[in-house]
Amino acid sequence: MRTNKLRDQWLADQLGLSQPQVCRIRRGQTGTSPERAFQIERLTKGKVKASDVLLVQRHLPANDPTPSAEAA
């Protein structure tokens, strides 16, 4: 868990976001813009695909911060 937090903090610093915001994006609890999704892909050198970030976002019900069973 500590490793994820450190990685989230590094990515947050690169994106200009908070660590909790990045954690929510990683867990699929919140979406992000296509531009930011591509930025995440570039920063992670392709280990995280923009399409994966955006696909999770498409499965989030409107006004529901928790991911659906399909997205998990």
C-alpha positions in Angstrom: 0.0 0.0 0.0 2.8 2.4 0.8 4.2 1.8 -2.7 0.9 2.8 -4.3 0.8 6.0 -2.1 4.4 6.9 -3.2 3.6 6.3 -6.8 0.4 8.2 -6.5 2.2 11.1 -5.0 4.8 11.2 -7.8 2.1 11.1 -10.4 0.1 13.7 -8.5 3.2 16.0 -8.5 3.6 15.6 -12.2 -0.1 16.2 -13.0 -0.5 19.1 -10.5 -3.1 17.1 -8.5 -3.4 15.9 -5.0 -2.4 12.3 -4.0 -6.0 11.5 -3.0 -7.2 12.7 -6.4 -4.8 10.4 -8.2 -5.7 7.5 -5.9 -9.4 8.0 -6.8 -8.6 8.0 -10.5 -6.5 4.8 -10.1 -9.3 3.1 -8.2 -11.9 4.1 -10.8 -13.8 6.2 -8.2 -13.6 9.3 -10.3 -13.0 10.1 -14.0 -10.6 12.5 -15.7 -10.4 14.3 -19.0 -9.1 12.6 -22.1 -6.1 15.1 -22.1 -5.2 14.1 -18.5 -5.6 10.4 -19.4 -3.1 10.7 -22.2 -0.8 12.6 -19.9 -1.0 9.7 -17.4 -0.1 7.3 -20.2 2.9 9.4 -21.2 4.1 9.8 -17.6 3.8 6.1 -16.9 5.5 5.2 -20.2 2.5 3.3 -21.4 2.1 1.1 -18.2 -1.2 2.8 -17.7 -3.2 3.2 -21.0 -5.4 6.3 -21.5 -8.1 4.0 -22.8 -8.1 2.1 -19.5 -8.5 5.3 -17.5 -11.3 6.4 -19.8 -13.0 3.0 -19.9 -13.3 2.9 -16.1 -14.8 6.4 -16.3 -17.5 5.3 -18.8 -18.6 2.6 -16.3 -19.2 5.1 -13.5 -22.9 5.8 -12.9 -23.8 9.5 -12.9 -23.3 11.1 -9.5 -22.1 7.9 -8.0 -18.5 8.0 -6.7 -18.2 4.2 -6.4 -17.2 2.0 -9.3 -19.7 -0.4 -10.7 -19.2 -4.1 -10.5 -18.4 -4.2 -14.2 -15.5 -1.7 -13.7 -14.0 -3.6 -10.8 
